[in-house]
Every structure is written in structure tokens, then in C-alpha cells.
Amino acid sequence: DTVTVLPFASGSVFDRMGYESAVLAVTVAASGKATVKVEHCDTADGTFAAVPDSRLFVDNPTDKDGNAIITNESTAEAVGNLDIDLIGCKQFVKVTVTGGTAGALALRCHRPSRGGCGGHCSQVSGRRR
């Protein structure tokens, strides 16, 4: 895998071209809950819409609107890592965190041996964006 790590703030937009998945680090207060909303668009400055992909959040509970829920049952602040499947997303993705703080985003290409991440992953993957 090839990984690119970015500092990240809630509401930021990133270009997912060439990346199949991401891991978002979210800090959640003691006994708190955070929600993570992922939207996508064909352009960086266009109108973003929710991603209609039931497999967007890997092994993570979602609310009725399809947002990921991260619950901290500890009595201390904790960091949770949220796996996000980007294959069903358009080129530009916006991630908004409510009730927590986004710290870093790691973008992963799972096919570097087939020509790297210069747009290759989104073109050959089994699910279309």
C-alpha cells in the first residue's frame, strides 16, 4: 500500500483521485459521541452531496442519515480511527466531524504495483465512482 498522511480539519475538501480508502483520526471527549459526514462532488468548489454508498464506513455504525458514529465510553478523551471506503466517491470529498475533532487523514492506494496512485486506483476498481 502507498499512504499519504494529511493534517485535517473538519469541513476540509481533498482530491481522492488515485486513492481507494482513508483512515480519519477523530478525538472524542470522555463519554462523548462524534458523527462523521462524508460528501462528494465532481469539482472542488461545487455543490457537495451525501455519498450514496452503504459500504462507505467499514465496520462502523451509522445513524439514520448515513453518518458514521464514534462513541467514546471511556472516562478520558480518546482518539478513534475511522476507516472510509472511497471507491464509491467522486473525485472531491468533504469530511465534516461534529462532536469531535479531526486530526489527521491517511489516504491509501492499494495497488501501487500496478502503476502507482496517479489516478490508477479509481479507474480499475470494481466499484465505479
C-alpha positions in Angstrom: 0.0 0.0 0.0 1.0 3.6 -0.6 -0.1 6.0 2.1 -0.3 9.8 2.1 -1.0 11.5 5.5 -2.5 15.0 5.7 -3.2 17.3 8.6 -7.0 17.6 8.5 -9.7 19.9 9.8 -13.5 19.3 9.8 -15.1 20.6 6.6 -11.9 20.3 4.5 -12.1 19.0 0.9 -9.5 16.7 -0.6 -8.9 15.2 -4.0 -9.3 11.4 -3.7 -8.1 10.7 -7.3 -5.9 7.5 -7.1 -6.9 6.6 -3.5 -9.2 3.8 -2.6 -9.6 4.3 1.1 -8.8 6.6 4.0 -8.4 6.5 7.8 -9.6 9.5 9.7 -8.4 10.1 13.3 -11.1 11.7 15.4 -10.7 12.8 19.0 -13.8 12.3 21.1 -14.3 13.7 24.6 -14.8 11.4 27.6 -18.2 9.7 27.5 -18.9 11.6 24.2 -20.1 10.9 20.7 -18.9 12.2 17.4 -20.5 11.9 13.9 -18.7 12.0 10.6 -20.4 13.1 7.4 -18.8 12.4 4.0 -20.0 14.2 0.9 -18.6 14.3 -2.6 -18.6 16.4 -5.8 -17.1 16.4 -9.3 -15.3 19.7 -8.6 -13.5 21.2 -5.6 -15.8 24.2 -5.4 -19.1 22.7 -6.5 -22.2 21.6 -4.6 -21.4 18.6 -2.3 -23.9 15.8 -1.8 -24.0 12.8 0.6 -22.3 9.6 -0.7 -25.0 7.0 -1.5 -22.8 4.1 -0.6 -23.8 1.7 2.1 -20.2 0.4 2.3 -18.7 3.9 2.9 -17.8 3.3 6.5 -16.0 0.0 7.0 -17.3 -1.9 10.1 -18.6 1.2 11.8 -22.2 2.0 13.0 -24.1 4.8 11.2 -27.0 7.0 12.0 -30.3 7.2 10.0 -28.6 9.8 7.7 -25.7 7.5 6.9 -23.2 9.4 9.0 -20.6 7.4 11.0 -21.0 7.4 14.8 -17.9 7.2 17.0 -18.8 6.6 20.7 -16.2 7.0 23.5 -17.4 5.1 26.6 -14.2 5.9 28.4 -13.8 8.5 31.2 -11.0 10.1 29.4 -10.6 11.7 25.9 -9.8 9.2 23.3 -8.8 9.0 19.6 -10.8 6.8 17.3 -9.7 5.8 13.8 -12.5 5.6 11.2 -11.9 3.5 8.0 -13.6 5.1 5.0 -14.0 3.3 1.6 -13.5 6.0 -1.1 -14.2 3.8 -4.1 -17.8 4.9 -4.5 -16.9 8.6 -4.2 -16.4 11.2 -6.8 -13.1 13.0 -7.2 -13.5 15.6 -4.4 -14.5 14.6 -0.9 -15.5 16.7 2.1 -15.5 15.3 5.6 -17.3 17.1 8.4 -16.9 16.0 12.0 -19.5 17.0 14.7 -18.9 16.4 18.4 -15.2 15.6 18.0 -12.0 16.9 16.4 -10.5 15.6 13.2 -6.7 15.4 13.5 -5.2 13.6 10.5 -6.3 11.8 7.4 -4.4 9.0 5.8 -5.2 8.2 2.2 -4.3 4.8 0.9 -3.7 3.3 -2.6 -3.9 -0.5 -2.5 -2.4 -1.1 -6.0 1.0 0.7 -6.2 2.5 -2.3 -8.0 0.1 -1.7 -10.9 1.3 1.8 -11.8 1.1 3.8 -8.6 -1.6 6.2 -7.5 -1.6 8.7 -10.3 -5.3 8.1 -10.9 -5.0 4.4 -11.5 -7.0 3.1 -8.5 -10.2 4.8 -9.2 -10.1 3.7 -12.9 -9.6 0.0 -12.3 -11.5 -0.7 -9.1 -14.6 -3.0 -9.1 -17.0 -0.2 -7.9 -17.4 2.9 -10.0 -17.5 6.3 -8.6 
